[in-house]
Amino acid sequence: MSGQAAINLAGSSDAPRVAPAALAAFVKRAFEAAGLPSADAEIAAGLMVEADLRGSDTHGVIRLPLYLRRLKAGGINARPHIHIVEERPATALVDGDNGMGHLVMRFAAMTAIEKAKAAGVAWVGARMSNHAGPAALYAMMPLAHDMIGIYLAVGSNNHLPPWGSTENLLGTNPIAIAIPAQDEAPVVLDMAPTVAAFGKVRLKMQRGEELPAGWMIGRDGKPLTDPKRAEQGLLLPIGDYKGYGLSLMVGLLAGALNQAAFGRDVVDFVKEQGKATNTGHAIVALSVDAFAPAALFKRQVDAAVRVMRGAERLPGVERIWLPGEQSHRKRQDRTKNGIPVPKPLRESLDAAARELAIAPLG
């Protein structure tokens, strides 16, 4: 636990930094060159850079080359008709028409927020979507309206077997919950039901670094730490069978309920870049005012945060962190000092710029 005492605000302390606006402008140019309308390109770029600002380096701009390949291969529709196909006062089902996941989920989140203003709470599901970056992006959207946000999604590939199985039928199906505060940072939980998200495994694979024990097992049930064998491995769930159960429930709510892909129907968005993934998501917006005055509740959240932070600590623990607090601090640092762009990422972005015949990242 002593490792929680200090955080690396940069994420990649030795990497050169780039101003968020410059990074967003580059991503927008790339998406425009790949066929996205300018307004959509700007929205997607802004959300991807926001992911990097919060330290979600495995789910932000690092994914741009993959998204571009999927757009080129026809796996993502560059000009989708995102629309509501089923609707009631407090619910809606959105069809993303195979558009960029960021665009589909922003549309779904805005729909949930508007419905919650009238109904107090709204649940909006989405189908025919794509990978949308980190879950926290969408759970946090209701915060600006004094609402609690809850987000669920089906992972974009399967790396988790049912408990006791060797067949990967579930993804690192994320869940995020964002709760507003008054003076403190909002409390934001963003987690997968696996010990590690596969994006972190893939990063280890790219770097040739050994996987930490406890992340994966082989099909023989033994620990797997060799990055060269990771694609054949099985991710381990948090809490053993409890993590499997959580992934299953998230998949049913975000996938099956929305007629989106689930189980054997999930398409690996990395390996099958020309195929639609029919990714499913769900977003819940809950108006605090439906239960208590928002200012009162947010002061109570502040008080709870301070109680947790002030709790007695184990030896060697310098600070107790709240969910989302480290991401909040990273965002403050990176907004001021720039987003780290390590050499491998810079090289992949430069390669994308050459292929698209656009100006490279400045």
N, C-alpha and C positions, 0 to 999 in steps of 0.2 A: 504493500500500500504506500510505501514511502515514495514510490515513483510518481504518485499523484501530487507530490509536494511542489513540483515545479513543472511548468509547461513550456514547450518550445513555441513561442508565439509565431514564428515564421513558418514552422512546419518543415522547412528546408533551409536551415540557418545560413548555409553558405551560398545558396542560389541567388543570382541577380534578381532584383525585384522590378516589376513593371506596374505602372499606374493602372488602377482598375479601369479608368475610362479608356486608356489606350488598348487594354486587353479586350474590353467589350467592343470597341470599334473594329478591332481585327476580326473577332468572332462574327460580328454583324456582316462585315465584308465577305467573309467566307460563306456564310449562309446565303447571302444575296447571290453570290456567284454560283451557288449550288441550286438556285431556283426558288428560294423562299421570297415571298413579298417582303419589301423593306420593313414594314411594321412588324411582321412576324419575326423577321430576323433580329430586330432590335429587342423584342420581348425575350426570345430564346437566349440571345447573348447576355442580356441583363441577368437572367436567372442563373445561367451557367457561371458567370463571374461572381454572383452572390454566393454560390456554393463554395467557390475558392476563397472568398472573403471570410467565410465562416470556418475555413479549414477543412472542408470536405474535398480534399485534393484528389481523391480517387473517383469522385462523382461530378467534377466540374469541367473545366476546359480541357482536361486530359482526355475527355471523351469526344472532343470535337472531330478528330480524324475518323473515328468509328462512325459517328453520325453522318459525316460527309460521304463515307463509303456506302452506307446504307441508302442515303439519298440517291447517289449515283446508280446503285444497283436496283433501285425501285423498291427497296424494302420499307422506305418511308415516303409518304405522299407529301410533296413540297407545297401543294396548294389544296389543303383539305377543306371540306365543308363540315366544320365542327358544330354539332347541333343537338338539341334535346329530342329524344325519341319517346320518352315516357315522363309524365309529370303529374304531381299532386302538390298541394300547398306546401308541404314540408319535405318533399322528395323529388328527385329527378334522376333520370338515366341519360347520360351524355354519350353520343357516338362520335368518336374522334376522327372517323374517316381515315384512319391510319396516318394521322398527322404526327408531328413532333410531340413527344409526351409532355414537354414543358408547356406547349400551347394548349393542349387538351386539358391538362390539370389546372392551369391558370383559369381557363374558362369554367371548369367544374367548381373551383374554389370560389370564384366570383359569384357563380350561381348560388352556391350554398350560403354565402354571406348575405346576398339579397333576400333569399327566402327566410333566413334566420332573423332578419330585421323585422319581418312580419309575424313569423310563426314562433319565434323564440329559439327554435332548433331546426336544422335541416341536414339531411343525409343525401349526398349526391354521389352516384356511382358513375364510372366511366368504362367504356369498352372500346375496342379498336384504337388503342393508344399505343404508345411506345415508352421506352425507358425515359424517365423524367428527372433524373438527378436525385439528390438526397431528399428524403422524406420531409425533413424539417422545413424545407422551402415552402411547402403547401400548408403544413400544420400551422405555420406562423402567419399566414396571410390574414386569418380572422383577428389576429391580435390588435390590429389597427382600428378595429371596430368594437373593442371591448368584448371580444368573443374568445372562447376556447376553441382551438382547432385540433381535430383528430384525423390522421391520415393513415390509410392502409394501402398496400399494393402487392401485386403478385410479382415476384422477382423475374428478371429477364432471362434467366436460365435456371435449370434445376441442378442443385449440388447437395441437396439434403435428402436422405432416405427416410421413410417412415421408421420409427424406432424399432430396431431389430432386423431391418432389411438391408440389402446391399444395392437396391435400385433407387437411383436419384429421381424422386417424383415430386419433390418440393423445392422451392427456391428460398433464398434468404429474404423471405417476404417481410418487408419492413413495416414497423408501426411507429408513428410519431405523435406526440401529444404536446401541445404548446399552451401554456397558461400565462395570462398577463399579470404583471406586477406593477406597482406604482413607481417606486424609486429604484428598486433592484432590477436586474436583468430579468426578462421573462424566463420562466422555468420551461425548458424545452427538452423533452426526452425523444431521442431518435435512435432506434435500435433495430437490429435484426435478431431473429430468434436463434441465430447460430453464434458460436463463440467469436467467429470472425466473418465479416462479409467477404464474398469471393473477390471483390475488387481489391481488397488488401492482399489476398492470396496471389492474385494476378500481378500485383506490383512486386511482390517477392519473387515471383517467377521471372519477371522481366529483369530484375536486378541479380538473379541467380543466388538469392539469399535463402538460407535454410528457414523452413517454416517453424514457428514456435511449437513445441510439443503441446498438444491439447487442441490444436486448430482442426486437424484432419486425422482420419484413419484410412488405412487401405481396406480393400475388400476382404482381407484376412482378419480384420478387426484390430490390427496392430497400429500403433502410432505412425503417422506418415509425416516426415519432415523434409523429404527430398523435393525441391521445387520442380524438378524435371518430371516427377510422377504426380504432380498435383491434379492434373486434368483427369486422372483415373481415380482420384481419391474421393472420400466422402467427408463433407463438412460435419462437424459435431455440433449438436444443438446445445443451447444454454440449458442448464438444469435437466440434462438427460431427456427423459420422455416428456417433460413439461415444455421444453423448447420445441419439440416435434409437434406437440398438441397446439402450441401457439401459432406455428407456421401453418398448420392445417387450417385453423380457424380463420386466419387472415386471408389465406388463399380462397376459402369458400366465400367469404364476405366481399372480397375485392375482385375475385375471378368468377366463380360459379354464379353468384347472385346477379352479376352484370352480363352473363353470357359471354364472358371473356375466357381466355385460355387458362387452363388449370391442369395440373398433373401431367399426363403424357402429352397433352395438347400444347404445352409451353414450347415455344420456339426459341432456341438459343440465338440471341440477337448478335452475338459475336461470330458464330460459326455459319449462320445462314443469313447473310447480309441482304439477300435479295427477297426474303420472305417477310410478309406482314406478321407481326407477333401477336396481334390482338391482346395487348397488355391491358389488364384490368386494374383500376384504382377505386378508392372511395375516400370521400372527404366529408367530415362532419363539422358544422359550425354551430356553436352553442352560445347564445347570448347570455352574458353574465346577468344582465338586467332582468332576465326572466326569473331569477332566483333572489337577487339582492342588488342593491345599488353597486354599480361597477367600482366606484371609488372605495367603498367600504371593503369589497372583496379584495381589491388589489392591495390595500393596506394590510389585510390579513395575510395575503401571500407574502408580502414583504416581511412581516413578523415571522412567518413560518420559515422563510429562507434564513433569517438571522438566527433563529433557534438552531436550525440544522448546522449552519456554519460555526456556531459557537459551541457545539456539542463537544464533550470530552473526547480527546483524540488518543489513539493508540501510540505507543512509543515510535518515534521516527516519522510520524505523519505531521507535516507542517501546516496543512490546510485541508479542510473538507470542502469539496466542490459540489455545487448543485448541477443537475442536468442542464446542459446548454451554456453554462457559465464560461467554460474555457473557449467555446466557439464564439461567444460574445466578446471575449477579450481579444481573440484572434482577429475578429472583424474590426475592432477599434484600431488595432495595430496595423493591419493590412490596408485599411482605408487611408490611414495617414502615411504609411511608409511603403506601400506597394505590395503586390502579390508575388511571392517567390515563383520563379519559372526555372526549374532545374534544366540542365543541359539536354537530357533526353526529351523533355517536353518541348523545349525550344526547337530542337531538331525536327520533331514530328510536325510542329506548327509551320516551320519553314518549308518542309516538304509539301504540306497541304497548300501553302501559298503558291509554290511553284506549279503544282498541278492545276490549280484554279486560275493561274495567271493574275494574281492579285498582289498588292503591296504586302510585304511581310510585316510581321509584328515589329513595331518600332522599338 
